[in-house]
Amino acid sequence: MKPLLNVEPRALTPAASAHLDLIRGLAAWAVMLGHLRALFFAEFQQVNRPSSLLKVIYFFTGFGNEAVLVFFVLSGFLISSAILGRRASETWSWRDYAIDRASRLYVVLIPGLFFGLLWDKLGSSIFASTGIYSHPLDNFAFAIVHTRMGIGTFLGNMFFLQTIVVPTFGSNGPLWSLANEFWYYVLFPVALAAGIAWKKRSILGAIALTILAALVAVFVGWQILAGFLIWLAGTVLVVAYSKWPFRSTARLALYVVVSLLVLLACLVAARTGKSVELGSNLAVGIGFALFLFGVLHMNCGTGGTSYPRVAHVLAGFSYSLYVLHFPFLLFLRAWIVPPQRWQPDAAHLALGVVIGVATLGFAWLVSLFTENKTRVARQWMRHVVPVADSESQ
C-alpha cells in the first residue's frame, strides 16, 4: 500500500545535512542573542548616542521570533521526512516514533526545567530586592516569575501543556514553542494515518483517527494551529525536494538568489512592520521554506571537514541552548545590572559578548550530558518499552 502522499523522501546529501545543522545552530543563537540584548541593553529609542553600527547590531539581534519559525519549518521537514520514509518502506511503528520523539524532547527538557527552577529560585532569593523576579519584566509578555514556579506549572510544562492549560514555567518563556512542537508531532501522524485509513476504506479506523485529530486540534487551539501551517511548510518541502530536484546549476543559482530576496523582504517587513502581510509569521515561514528548497540542493562547503564539523557542533547543542538560556541570562541580569539596562557603549557591548559566550558555554557543557546522550536514552527506552502485539497502521 503506497503512502497517502505517494512520496519516498529523498536522502539528504552530506552538504544538505551540514547546511541544516548550520541553520539550526544559528537560529538558536539568534534567539539567545535577542533575549540577551533585550535583558541587558536599553531599547534603541533610549540609546543616548545611536550610531549606524548600533542600528545594525539592534536590527540583527531582533530576529528571535523569526528564528523560532525557522525551527518550525526545519522540524516539519525532518519529522515529516522520517514519518513518510517509514511509511514508504512499511517500517512505520507508533512505538518507535513515540520513543524517538520522547527521547529527543525529554533528554533536554527535564534537565532544562530543573536548571530553570534552580536559577529562578536562586535569583528570587539572593536578588529579591531587585524586583526582577517579583515584577513583570519589561519587553517580555509573560507575567511575574515567582507566580509561575508551582508544581502544577512544572508538571504542565513537562507534559507540554504550557500556553494551553498552564503558563510557561518560571522565567523560561521560550518553552512556549516546545508545546507547539509536541502537538505537531502528535497531530501530523494522526492526521496522516486518518488519511491513509480513508484511502484504504477502513471506515471505523478512519472515523476514529479523524475524531482524534479533530479533538487534538480543538484542544490545542487556534494559536498553535496557526503555527502548524508553518510547520507543514516543511512537509511540503519534503515532497518538493523528493519530486523536483534541480538539474541545472544555473537555474539553481537563479532560484537561490530570488528565494533569498523573497526571504529577506519578509524578514525586513517583520522587523520594520511596514507590511503586515509580508512580515507575518506565515509569510516568513513560507519564505524560509522556499529558500531552504534551494539550499538543500547546494553541494558546497564539504570539500574539507571543517564546515560539516563546525555545523554539527553548533547543531549539537542548539536545543539545549534554546531551553537553558533564558533563566540563566535572567539570573545574570539580576546579579550584574539590577537597576536599569545598559547603554550599548563599547565597554558594555564587550561585557555582553562575555555574557553571550558564558551562556553558550553553559548550554554546551550541559548538552554533553543531555542532548549528546539522546541516542543512549533512545536505546534504553527501546529496551524497556514493550513491543505491542499489533500496531494500528
Buried (B, 14 or more C-beta within 10 A) or exposed (E): EEBBBEBBBBEBBEBBBBBBBBBBBBBBBBBBBBBBBBBBBBEBEEBEEEEEEBEEBBBEBBBBBBBBBBBBBBBBBBBBBBBBBBBBEEEBBBBBBBBBBBBBBBBBBEBBBEBBBBBBBBBBEEBEEBEBBEEEBEEBEBBBBBEBBBEEBBEBBBEBBBBBEBBBBBBBBBBBBBBBBBBBBBBBBBBBBBBBBBEEEBEEBBEBBBEBBEEBBEBBEEEBBEBBBBBBBBBBBBBBBBEEEBEEEEEBEEBBEEBBEBBEBBBBBBBEEEBEEBBBBBBBBBBBBBBBBBBBBBBEBBEEEEBBEBBBEBBBBBBBBBBBBBBBBBBBBBBEBEEEBBBBBEEBBEBBEEBBEEBBEBBBEBBEEBBBBBEEBBEEBBEEEEEEEEEEB
